[in-house]
């Protein structure tokens, strides 16, 4: 290669580099097309980890935990208005909060403990103004989740006690009374921990992960609103991470490999994208 060709190649490479830098800088200078950011708020003393978000007609609720490490974890729930202004916050000492949900009557429900931080499994109800109405203890555990429907509040978690580490689902009234407690059917050699929970007018749906016969596996289960387990689907090619349910279907997003799946309320897979 002669000097002229080398100078030409270097010139082209530098031109391409400058064009690339210009594209990156231009993309940083403005938001993506079609997107408008209404507000961006740093949540005060930042969450060490954020646990969940819920919204109603009066505002947006977030939960998580703060502190130098899990040994000094303080659970926090905060409410912001639609413009991002913080309206109130409440601390839960030694209870890192993992999920939040709201009901149609204005109740705000929070749970702990965290998925990786075993501690006291609790469920608490607050008013939309941030007043603590009640708290119920569910024993030691981890991975607490919440879902609500018009008939009650569902909590799922993995208890720390007992020879088997299986997921428990419990249904409460809005006043904090226990309606029922259910344990999914699992083998003597398995353990499970809760991943996601969703509910609709016909039932409640649980995604979980664990091990059966020392092999990692994941499940999707359907229960009636009365706590009867109707069906179980075992995943062999996915790892469910989030659930949503409407009046006719259940939607599952895999953490890996990133599929979106649609199921009927009877547990039949309708499609995968």
Secondary structure, DSSP 8 states (H G I E B T S, - for coil): --HHHHHHHHHHHHHHHHHHHHHHHHHHHS--TT---------SS--SEEEEEEEETTEEEEEEEESSSGGG-EEEEEEE-TTS-EEEEEEEET----EEEE-TTS-EEEEE--SSS-EEEEEEEE-TTS-EEEEEEEEEEEEEEEEEETTEEEEEEEESSSSS--EEEEEE-TTS-EEEEEE----TT-EEEEEEEEEETTEEEEEEEEEETTEEEEEEEEEETTS-EEEEEEESS-EEEEEEE-SSEEEEEEEES--EEEEETTS-EEEE-
